[in-house]
Amino acid sequence: MKVPALLQGESRTRLLQGIALGAVATVAIGFIWGGWVTSERARIMSVAAETSGRMSILVPLCVAQFTAADGAIARFKTTSVYSKENLVSETVRNVASTSMDYSLAKACVSAIDLELAKTATKS
């Protein structure tokens, strides 16, 4: 059986070089423009999306629980900026059976500040 001319000598070398270059180009273009990601990057994106979704549900509940507590708003207004997370963590221990952590407390403080600013401009 005779081997085709494309697979003999110099042509064979060029064919293999073209295949290798095409594979490298496909991978490079896929990662740069195609939106391909590594498994670690996909895991990080998944955790970020989960955290964002969780916060979008828990923060309004935290604000509602905090504002419902007796004297919480008055203490919040008099507390220093650096201690507000601690005040929120002490006042609201659990939000929808999720224990309070620093990131949730910080997001809740931001939402409470925003809520107080809205009510101040209305009055």
Secondary structure as the mmCIF struct_conf table of DSSP 4:
data_model
#
loop_
_struct_conf.conf_type_id
_struct_conf.id
_struct_conf.beg_label_comp_id
_struct_conf.beg_label_asym_id
_struct_conf.beg_label_seq_id
_struct_conf.end_label_comp_id
_struct_conf.end_label_asym_id
_struct_conf.end_label_seq_id
HELX_LH_PP_P HELX_LH_PP_P1 LYS A 2 PRO A 4
HELX_RH_3T_P HELX_RH_3T_P1 ALA A 5 LEU A 7
BEND BEND1 GLN A 8 GLN A 8
HELX_RH_AL_P HELX_RH_AL_P1 GLY A 9 ILE A 32
TURN_TY1_P TURN_TY1_P1 TRP A 33 TRP A 33
BEND BEND2 GLY A 34 GLY A 34
HELX_RH_AL_P HELX_RH_AL_P2 SER A 39 ALA A 68
BEND BEND3 ALA A 69 ALA A 69
TURN_TY1_P TURN_TY1_P2 ASP A 70 GLY A 71
HELX_RH_AL_P HELX_RH_AL_P3 ALA A 72 THR A 78
BEND BEND4 THR A 79 THR A 79
HELX_RH_3T_P HELX_RH_3T_P2 VAL A 81 SER A 83
HELX_RH_AL_P HELX_RH_AL_P4 LYS A 84 THR A 91
STRN STRN1 ASN A 94 VAL A 95
TURN_TY1_P TURN_TY1_P3 ALA A 96 SER A 97
STRN STRN2 THR A 98 SER A 99
HELX_RH_AL_P HELX_RH_AL_P5 TYR A 102 LYS A 122
#
